[in-house]
Amino acid sequence: MGHKFAELAFTGAVKNIQSDQGSRNSHARMEVGDDYNYVLGPNEAQFIAARDSFYMATVSETGWPYVQHRGGPVGFVKILDDKTLGFADFRGIRQYVSMGNISQNDRVSLFFMDYPNKTRLKLLGRVQTLGASELDTQQKLSLGDRYKARVERGLLITVEAFDWNCPQHITPRFTSAEADYEVSSLQTTILELKAKLRAKNARN
Ligand SMILES: Cc1cc2nc3c(=O)[nH]c(=O)nc-3n(C[C@H](O)[C@H](O)[C@H](O)COP(=O)(O)O)c2cc1C
């Protein structure tokens, strides 16, 4: 069936619009041959392991899509094997919209952004919930003492398909740590230039 993300995302209605808009033929080429884009490779694993947040969409029992942010220290999303990723889910304001949706429909869409490098990865999967006490014993999702948050549960996602998107319209944004890194290298350069200027002035 070819590209697994296309197989899941290109529904009949989607294909009809592709046909109307004249893009169907090029997209249909993705749908032939051996299956691909459903097993995480080194690129996907490395990209996900470097993220400190992502967006997770669930589907409500009334058909509404719901998107929420999930965040933590870099690497809080763990790659458990080439079909499974998971993370510790923290306590929030206890509306439990995502959890309620997941209890009725295990489909999720995850969206990972790397703003500085203008790269994004979208992933479709099926989610399973682990109790907080199962985090350490069953899966290595626990963050230990290195992050202050109350873990309510673990979420395990079995990957069904993924796709990379182009960098178009992504404005680079930097975390304070990333900005500090850039600024510190500029500060080093300024100090070096100042020292050279002082030495030059002293010689004159
Ligand atoms: C003090 C506090 C206030 C929050 N306020 C909101 C809020 O007003 N709206 C919201 O969507 N999330 C808010 N959050 C974050 C959510 O509670 C958190 O992301 C939660 O996991 C979302 O669950 P959900 O995916 O079921 O929406 C808040 C978190 C905290 C700790």
The ligand as a Tripos MOL2 file, in Angstrom:
@<TRIPOS>MOLECULE
LIG
   31    33     1     0     0
SMALL
NO_CHARGES

@<TRIPOS>ATOM
      1 C1         -2.1490   25.9280   37.1100 C.3       1 LIG1
      2 C2         -2.4690   25.3930   35.7500 C.ar      1 LIG1
      3 C3         -3.4180   26.0250   34.9690 C.ar      1 LIG1
      4 C4         -3.7260   25.5320   33.6950 C.ar      1 LIG1
      5 N1         -4.6780   26.1540   32.9520 N.ar      1 LIG1
      6 C5         -5.0400   25.6190   31.7630 C.ar      1 LIG1
      7 C6         -6.1200   26.1750   31.0120 C.ar      1 LIG1
      8 O1         -6.7300   27.1590   31.3920 O.2       1 LIG1
      9 N2         -6.4480   25.6000   29.8350 N.ar      1 LIG1
     10 C7         -5.7950   24.4960   29.3670 C.ar      1 LIG1
     11 O2         -6.1290   24.0060   28.2900 O.2       1 LIG1
     12 N3         -4.7740   23.9450   30.0590 N.ar      1 LIG1
     13 C8         -4.3920   24.4660   31.2440 C.ar      1 LIG1
     14 N4         -3.3680   23.9020   31.9550 N.ar      1 LIG1
     15 C9         -2.6160   22.7840   31.4060 C.3       1 LIG1
     16 C10        -3.4350   21.5420   31.4250 C.3       1 LIG1
     17 O3         -4.0250   21.3310   32.6640 O.3       1 LIG1
     18 C11        -2.5390   20.3770   31.0950 C.3       1 LIG1
     19 O4         -1.9070   20.5670   29.8790 O.3       1 LIG1
     20 C12        -3.3540   19.1020   31.0390 C.3       1 LIG1
     21 O5         -2.5070   18.0000   30.9640 O.3       1 LIG1
     22 C13        -4.2420   19.1150   29.8200 C.3       1 LIG1
     23 O6         -5.0930   18.0490   29.8470 O.3       1 LIG1
     24 P1         -5.9800   17.7620   28.5960 P.3       1 LIG1
     25 O7         -5.0520   17.2190   27.5480 O.co2     1 LIG1
     26 O8         -6.9630   16.7590   29.0480 O.co2     1 LIG1
     27 O9         -6.6020   19.0710   28.1700 O.co2     1 LIG1
     28 C14        -3.0500   24.4000   33.2120 C.ar      1 LIG1
     29 C15        -2.0910   23.7640   34.0130 C.ar      1 LIG1
     30 C16        -1.8090   24.2470   35.2610 C.ar      1 LIG1
     31 C17        -0.7750   23.5130   36.0960 C.3       1 LIG1
@<TRIPOS>BOND
     1     1     2 1
     2     2     3 ar
     3     2    30 ar
     4     3     4 ar
     5     4     5 ar
     6     4    28 ar
     7     5     6 ar
     8     6     7 ar
     9     6    13 1
    10     7     8 2
    11     7     9 ar
    12     9    10 ar
    13    10    11 2
    14    10    12 ar
    15    12    13 ar
    16    13    14 ar
    17    14    15 1
    18    14    28 ar
    19    15    16 1
    20    16    17 1
    21    16    18 1
    22    18    19 1
    23    18    20 1
    24    20    21 1
    25    20    22 1
    26    22    23 1
    27    23    24 1
    28    24    25 2
    29    24    26 1
    30    24    27 1
    31    28    29 ar
    32    29    30 ar
    33    30    31 1
@<TRIPOS>SUBSTRUCTURE
     1 LIG1         1 GROUP 0 **** ****
